[in-house]
């Protein structure tokens, strides 16, 4: 492992540890977050002002701060106790943020007034939760200056496991029960995307595409829980077969 990747891994692990116990249930995403950090540091300068939109409890925000980047976050659902992403004892989490010098504010992307003051806007695993795609993109890019960069990462609707599900006659996503029960208050995945669709959205929005790709970010983990082996086998397939990785991402320029 090279020294840069070691530094990224240490910064990320420190973020998870610092934000414990709130981050404990999200440790399974550490492979993905490590990939995002690698992508971000390749495209962002330490002189840039960065905002992570939909930052959750602030894992990436803190990891980037640990690496010396100027970053703040904004989120809505983590501040609301009546949803699956909310933190019941948010005041204790705020104490951790304050101790670490993190700026994480409560805000709704669709109602926050922005003045295009950031060089880079990050959006990881957020776009799939939006039912108003056009409004989401327009509001997202309102955070960033002219010639600034936008990073969107999202689950790949055509990943290897979803393709297997389709072959068996099943829907690629399995959220029909919460989708039906929650109605308008549903905050799960309204829609997932392909790389081609992310590129199409960028072009419609008059954004320059810097890079758009599919990748497998989560490693397979074979253990004694044989019922989960199909998930690890699908992750292995994501490394082997082009376009079937679990994550699509795009870097764009305003």
C-alpha positions in Angstrom: 0.0 0.0 0.0 1.5 3.3 -1.0 1.9 6.2 1.5 -0.9 8.3 0.1 -3.5 5.5 0.3 -2.2 4.7 3.8 -2.8 8.4 4.8 -6.3 8.3 3.3 -7.2 5.1 5.1 -5.9 6.5 8.4 -7.9 9.7 8.0 -11.0 7.7 7.3 -10.6 5.3 10.1 -10.0 8.2 12.5 -13.2 9.8 11.2 -15.2 6.6 11.9 -13.6 6.3 15.4 -14.2 9.9 16.3 -17.9 9.8 15.2 -18.5 6.6 17.0 -21.1 5.3 18.0 -23.0 7.1 15.3 -20.7 5.9 12.6 -20.5 2.3 13.7 -23.4 1.0 11.6 -21.9 2.7 8.6 -18.5 1.0 8.7 -19.6 -1.4 5.9 -19.3 1.6 3.6 -15.6 2.2 4.4 -14.4 0.7 1.1 -16.7 3.1 -0.9 -15.7 6.1 1.2 -12.0 5.3 0.7 -12.7 5.3 -3.1 -14.4 8.7 -2.8 -11.5 10.1 -0.9 -9.1 8.9 -3.6 -11.2 10.5 -6.3 -11.6 13.7 -4.4 -8.0 14.4 -3.7 -7.1 13.8 -7.4 -9.5 16.5 -8.4 -9.5 19.0 -5.5 -6.9 21.4 -4.2 -6.3 22.1 -0.5 -6.9 25.8 -1.4 -10.5 24.9 -2.6 -13.5 25.6 -0.5 -15.6 22.4 -0.4 -19.1 21.6 0.6 -20.5 18.1 1.1 -24.2 18.3 0.3 -26.2 15.5 2.0 -23.2 14.8 4.3 -25.1 12.7 6.9 -23.2 12.5 10.2 -20.1 13.9 8.4 -17.8 11.0 7.8 -16.3 12.3 4.6 -16.3 15.8 5.9 -14.2 14.8 8.9 -11.9 12.5 6.9 -11.2 15.4 4.4 -10.6 17.8 7.3 -8.2 15.2 8.8 -6.3 15.4 5.5 -6.0 19.2 5.6 -8.9 20.2 3.3 -11.3 23.1 3.9 -14.7 21.5 4.0 -18.1 21.9 5.5 -21.3 19.9 5.2 -25.1 20.4 5.0 -27.8 17.8 5.6 -31.5 17.7 6.3 -32.5 14.2 7.4 -29.8 13.7 10.0 -31.4 16.5 12.0 -34.8 15.0 11.8 -35.6 12.3 14.4 -38.7 10.9 12.6 -36.9 9.2 9.7 -34.4 6.3 9.2 -31.4 8.7 8.8 -32.2 10.9 11.8 -30.0 11.0 15.0 -32.2 10.9 18.1 -29.5 12.5 20.3 -28.3 15.0 17.7 -27.1 17.3 20.5 -24.4 14.9 21.5 -23.3 14.5 17.9 -23.1 18.2 17.6 -20.7 18.2 20.5 -18.4 15.9 18.6 -18.6 18.2 15.5 -17.8 21.2 17.7 -14.8 19.5 19.3 -13.5 18.6 15.9 -14.1 22.0 14.4 -16.7 20.7 11.9 -19.2 23.0 10.2 -22.2 20.9 9.5 -25.5 22.7 9.2 -29.1 21.8 8.8 -30.6 22.6 5.5 -32.9 21.5 2.7 -31.3 21.7 -0.7 -34.6 22.9 -2.2 -35.1 25.8 0.2 -31.5 26.9 1.0 -30.4 30.2 -0.6 -26.9 29.8 -2.1 -24.5 32.4 -3.4 -22.2 30.1 -5.4 -19.4 30.5 -2.9 -17.7 27.1 -3.1 -15.1 25.8 -5.5 -16.2 22.2 -5.2 -19.5 20.6 -4.3 -19.7 16.9 -3.3 -22.8 14.7 -3.4 -22.3 11.1 -2.5 -25.3 8.7 -2.4 -27.8 11.5 -2.5 -29.2 11.8 -6.0 -31.0 8.5 -5.8 -33.1 9.8 -2.9 -34.4 12.7 -5.0 -37.8 12.6 -6.7 -37.2 16.0 -8.4 -34.0 15.4 -10.4 -34.1 18.7 -12.3 -34.6 20.7 -9.1 -31.9 18.7 -7.3 -29.2 19.3 -10.0 -30.1 23.0 -10.3 -29.9 23.6 -6.6 -26.7 21.5 -6.3 -24.8 23.5 -8.8 -26.0 26.8 -7.2 -23.5 26.1 -4.5 -20.5 26.2 -6.8 -18.6 29.1 -8.4 -18.2 29.5 -12.2 -15.6 27.0 -13.3 -16.1 25.1 -10.0 -16.4 21.3 -9.9 -19.3 19.0 -9.0 -18.9 15.4 -7.9 -21.8 13.0 -7.9 -21.6 9.4 -6.8 -24.5 7.1 -6.7 -25.4 3.3 -6.8 -25.3 1.7 -10.2 -28.8 0.5 -11.2 -27.2 -2.0 -13.6 -24.8 -3.5 -11.1 -24.0 -7.2 -11.3 -26.5 -8.2 -8.5 -29.3 -6.2 -10.1 -28.7 -7.8 -13.4 -29.0 -11.2 -11.8 -32.3 -10.1 -10.1 -33.7 -9.1 -13.5 -32.7 -12.4 -15.0 -34.8 -14.1 -12.3 -37.7 -11.9 -13.0 -37.3 -9.7 -9.9 -37.1 -5.9 -9.7 -33.6 -4.5 -9.5 -34.4 -2.8 -6.2 -36.4 -4.3 -3.3 -38.0 -1.3 -1.8 -41.7 -1.8 -2.8 -42.9 -2.2 0.8 -41.4 1.0 2.3 -42.2 2.8 -0.9 -45.8 1.8 -0.7 -46.2 2.5 3.0 -44.4 5.8 3.2 -46.2 7.5 0.3 -45.0 11.1 -0.3 -42.7 10.9 2.8 -40.6 8.1 1.3 -36.9 8.9 1.6 -35.4 5.8 0.1 -34.1 5.4 -3.4 -36.7 7.0 -5.8 -34.5 6.2 -8.8 -31.0 4.8 -9.5 -28.9 5.7 -12.5 -26.5 4.4 -15.2 -23.3 6.3 -16.1 -24.9 7.2 -19.4 -27.8 8.8 -17.6 -25.4 10.8 -15.4 -23.7 12.1 -18.5 -27.0 12.9 -20.1 -28.0 14.9 -17.0 -24.7 16.8 -17.2 -25.2 17.7 -20.8 -28.8 18.9 -20.3 -27.6 21.0 -17.4 -24.8 22.6 -19.5 -22.1 21.2 -17.4 -18.7 20.1 -18.8 -18.0 16.4 -18.1 -14.5 15.9 -16.7 -14.8 12.2 -15.9 -17.7 9.7 -15.7 -17.2 6.1 -14.9 -18.5 2.9 -13.3 -16.5 1.1 -10.6 -16.8 -1.5 -8.0 -16.0 0.1 -4.6 -17.1 -2.5 -2.0 -14.9 -5.6 -1.7 -16.4 -9.1 -1.4 -16.3 -10.6 2.1 -16.8 -14.3 2.3 -17.6 -15.5 5.9 -19.7 -18.1 7.7 -22.9 -16.4 6.8 -23.5 -18.3 3.6 -26.8 -16.5 3.0 -24.8 -13.4 2.1 -22.4 -15.1 -0.3 -24.5 -14.2 -3.3 -23.8 -10.5 -2.4 -20.1 -11.1 -2.3 -20.1 -13.1 -5.5 -22.0 -10.2 -7.1 -19.3 -7.8 -5.9 -16.7 -10.0 -7.4 -18.6 -9.9 -10.7 -18.5 -6.1 -10.4 -14.7 -6.2 -10.6 -14.7 -8.6 -13.6 -17.5 -7.5 -15.9 -17.4 -3.9 -17.3 -20.2 -1.7 -16.3 -21.5 -3.9 -13.5 -19.7 -2.3 -10.5 -21.8 -1.0 -7.6 -21.0 2.7 -8.1 -21.3 5.3 -10.9 -19.6 8.6 -10.5 -19.2 11.8 -12.5 -17.0 14.9 -12.1 -18.4 18.0 -13.8 -17.4 21.6 -14.3 -19.8 24.5 -14.1 
